[in-house]
Amino acid sequence: MRDIFTISKLRFKLLNMNFLDTLSIQVRAIVTILPYLLFIDFFKTSNDINMIFIVVSFLITLYLGNNIIMISMYMLDEKKIGRSNYYKIMDISTIKVMIGNIIPWMIVSLVGIIFTYVIVSLLLGFTYTEVNIPLAIMAFIVVSIQSILLGNIICYFVLKKNNIRIVFYVFSLLLFFSGYLYPITVLPIYFRFIAFLNPLYYGLDLIRYYLSINPVTQINVEIEWIIFIISMIVLISLNCVLILSKRFEKNFI
């Protein structure tokens, strides 16, 4: 734990040194969703549920995407500047380096997402009829962990090929099949089956369900939870294989 804390402390210092870049993280979400705010009068006359669906889906997907992408960016950066050799000498495992680097980012990114949601919800006057906050939070925590597990697997291939573009290619596909701005019912039937294989889809859909944003799910809620948990087990297993086989270390050094 001390190694993770030390690496996280260093990453926080780097984020503080690059204050403008860190600040851009905080405002990027609200700047991206700014077009919705410019048409407040129009949205107030439209379906309130559709507004919340778009805003919540966008912000959560942005947060998860940030996690997945930044793991690869930070680890490849560590490798290129030669810090990986220092970690090897100090006997600090690659997984500790990953966790230590991503924790500060998750905190900074989450603050920006929450700030944006509060501002947008106040400006647009969001109202909720029936909500189940505890289960929505539980689904959010699980899908956040899931994004890290998925990001680690993608990072393995990024480090192996020394190509950061890989994470953007993969995430673009995950994003398209996540139903992040539209219900997957708008997709052709064969694309829906692909969407059902996307682990990020279930966490996002469950969060919307428990916030009563999307009260009708494509699959029974209990079945969604089962698939959600199974996908977590699969991702954990794949991570364990990569870690125990020392493949991360081989590509990181």
C-alpha positions in Angstrom: 0.0 0.0 0.0 2.9 2.4 0.8 4.2 2.0 -2.8 0.8 2.8 -4.2 0.4 5.8 -1.9 3.9 7.1 -3.0 3.1 6.8 -6.7 -0.3 8.4 -6.2 1.4 11.3 -4.3 3.8 11.7 -7.2 1.0 11.7 -9.8 -0.9 14.3 -7.7 2.2 16.5 -7.7 2.5 16.2 -11.5 -1.2 17.1 -11.9 -0.6 20.1 -9.7 2.5 21.1 -11.6 0.5 21.0 -14.8 -2.3 23.0 -13.3 -3.8 24.2 -16.6 -4.0 20.7 -17.9 -5.6 19.5 -14.7 -8.1 22.4 -14.8 -9.0 21.5 -18.4 -10.0 18.1 -17.1 -12.4 19.7 -14.7 -14.0 21.9 -17.3 -13.8 19.6 -20.3 -17.1 17.8 -19.4 -19.1 21.0 -19.0 -17.5 22.6 -22.2 -18.4 19.4 -24.1 -22.0 19.5 -23.0 -22.2 23.2 -23.4 -24.4 23.0 -26.5 -27.2 21.5 -24.4 -27.0 24.5 -22.0 -27.2 26.9 -25.0 -30.6 25.5 -25.8 -32.1 25.4 -22.3 -35.5 26.9 -23.4 -35.8 24.2 -26.0 -34.9 21.4 -23.7 -37.3 22.6 -21.0 -40.2 22.1 -23.5 -39.0 18.6 -24.5 -39.1 15.3 -22.6 -37.4 15.7 -19.3 -36.5 12.0 -19.1 -34.7 12.3 -22.5 -32.6 15.2 -21.2 -31.5 13.3 -18.1 -30.8 10.2 -20.2 -28.5 12.1 -22.5 -26.7 14.1 -19.7 -26.2 11.2 -17.3 -25.2 8.7 -20.0 -22.7 11.2 -21.5 -21.0 12.1 -18.2 -20.7 8.5 -16.9 -19.4 7.3 -20.2 -16.9 10.2 -20.3 -15.7 9.2 -16.8 -15.3 5.5 -17.7 -13.6 6.4 -20.9 -11.2 8.6 -19.1 -10.3 5.7 -16.8 -9.7 3.3 -19.6 -7.7 5.7 -21.8 -5.5 7.3 -19.1 -4.2 4.0 -17.7 -2.5 3.3 -21.1 -1.4 6.9 -21.4 0.2 7.0 -18.0 1.9 3.6 -18.2 3.3 4.2 -21.7 4.6 7.6 -20.5 6.2 5.9 -17.5 7.9 3.4 -19.9 9.1 6.0 -22.4 10.8 8.2 -19.7 12.5 5.2 -18.3 10.9 5.2 -14.9 9.9 1.6 -15.3 13.5 0.6 -14.7 13.4 2.4 -11.4 10.3 0.5 -10.3 12.0 -2.7 -11.2 15.0 -1.9 -9.1 12.8 -0.9 -6.2 10.8 -4.1 -6.6 7.5 -2.3 -7.2 5.1 -4.4 -9.3 3.5 -3.1 -12.5 0.0 -3.4 -11.1 1.0 -1.1 -8.2 2.2 1.4 -10.6 -1.1 1.2 -12.5 -3.2 1.6 -9.4 -1.0 4.4 -8.1 -1.2 6.4 -11.3 -4.9 6.0 -11.9 -6.3 6.8 -8.4 -5.4 10.6 -8.7 -6.8 10.7 -12.1 -10.1 9.1 -11.1 -10.4 11.6 -8.2 -9.7 14.6 -10.4 -12.0 13.3 -13.2 -14.8 12.4 -10.9 -14.8 15.9 -9.3 -15.2 17.4 -12.8 -18.0 15.0 -13.7 -19.9 15.7 -10.4 -19.4 19.5 -10.8 -20.7 19.4 -14.4 -23.7 17.3 -13.4 -24.7 19.6 -10.5 -24.5 22.7 -12.8 -26.4 21.1 -15.6 -29.1 19.6 -13.3 -29.7 23.0 -11.7 -29.8 24.9 -15.0 -32.1 22.3 -16.6 -34.2 21.7 -13.5 -33.9 17.9 -13.4 -36.5 16.2 -11.4 -36.7 12.5 -10.5 -39.9 10.5 -9.8 -38.6 7.2 -8.4 -35.0 6.6 -7.7 -32.9 4.0 -5.9 -29.7 5.9 -5.1 -27.9 3.1 -3.1 -28.2 0.6 -6.0 -27.3 3.3 -8.6 -24.2 4.1 -6.5 -23.4 0.4 -6.2 -23.7 -0.1 -10.0 -21.5 3.0 -10.5 -18.8 1.7 -8.2 -18.8 -1.7 -9.9 -18.6 -0.3 -13.4 -15.8 2.1 -12.3 -13.8 -1.0 -11.1 -14.7 -2.7 -14.4 -13.4 0.2 -16.4 -10.0 -0.1 -14.6 -9.9 -3.9 -15.2 -10.7 -3.3 -18.9 -8.2 -0.5 -19.1 -5.5 -2.8 -17.7 -6.1 -5.4 -20.4 -6.0 -2.8 -23.2 -2.9 -1.3 -21.6 -1.2 -4.7 -22.0 -1.5 -4.5 -25.8 -0.6 -0.8 -25.8 2.7 -1.5 -23.9 3.4 -4.6 -26.1 3.0 -2.6 -29.3 4.2 0.8 -28.0 1.2 2.3 -29.7 -1.3 4.5 -27.7 -3.7 4.5 -30.7 -4.8 1.0 -29.7 -6.7 2.2 -26.7 -8.6 4.8 -28.7 -9.6 2.3 -31.4 -10.9 -0.2 -28.8 -12.7 2.4 -26.7 -14.4 3.8 -29.9 -15.9 0.4 -30.4 -16.9 0.1 -26.7 -18.4 3.5 -26.9 -20.4 2.8 -30.0 -21.9 -0.3 -28.5 -22.6 1.0 -25.1 -25.8 2.9 -25.8 -24.3 5.9 -24.1 -26.5 8.6 -25.9 -29.3 6.4 -27.3 -31.1 3.2 -26.4 -29.6 0.2 -28.2 -33.0 -0.5 -29.6 -32.2 2.0 -32.4 -29.4 -0.4 -33.5 -30.0 -3.1 -36.1 -30.7 -6.5 -34.4 -27.2 -7.9 -35.2 -25.6 -4.9 -33.6 -27.6 -5.3 -30.5 -26.1 -8.7 -29.9 -22.7 -7.1 -30.1 -23.8 -4.5 -27.6 -24.9 -7.2 -25.2 -21.2 -8.4 -25.2 -20.0 -5.0 -24.1 -19.3 -5.1 -20.3 -19.8 -1.3 -20.0 -23.3 -1.5 -21.3 -24.8 -3.2 -18.3 -23.3 -0.9 -15.7 -24.5 2.2 -17.6 -28.0 0.7 -18.2 -28.4 -0.3 -14.5 -27.5 3.2 -13.3 -30.0 4.7 -15.7 -32.6 2.2 -14.5 -32.1 2.9 -10.8 -32.3 6.6 -11.5 -35.5 6.0 -13.4 -34.0 7.5 -16.5 -34.5 4.4 -18.5 -37.3 2.4 -16.6 -37.5 -0.2 -19.3 -34.4 -2.4 -19.8 -33.7 -4.6 -22.7 -33.0 -7.5 -20.4 -34.6 -8.4 -17.0 -32.8 -6.4 -14.3 -31.8 -9.5 -12.3 -30.3 -11.0 -15.5 -28.4 -7.8 -16.2 -26.9 -8.0 -12.7 -25.9 -11.6 -13.3 -24.2 -10.8 -16.6 -22.7 -7.7 -15.1 -21.1 -9.8 -12.3 -20.0 -12.5 -14.7 -18.3 -9.9 -16.9 -16.5 -8.7 -13.7 -15.3 -12.2 -12.9 -14.0 -12.7 -16.5 -12.1 -9.3 -16.4 -10.6 -10.1 -13.0 -9.5 -13.5 -14.3 -7.9 -12.1 -17.4 -6.1 -9.5 -15.3 -4.9 -12.2 -12.9 -3.5 -14.2 -15.8 -1.6 -11.2 -17.2 -0.3 -10.3 -13.8 0.7 -13.7 -12.5 2.3 -14.6 -15.8 4.5 -11.5 -15.5 3.4 -10.4 -19.0 2.8 -6.8 -17.8 6.3 -6.6 -16.4 7.8 -8.0 -19.6 6.1 -5.3 -21.7 6.6 -2.5 -19.2 10.3 -2.8 -18.8 
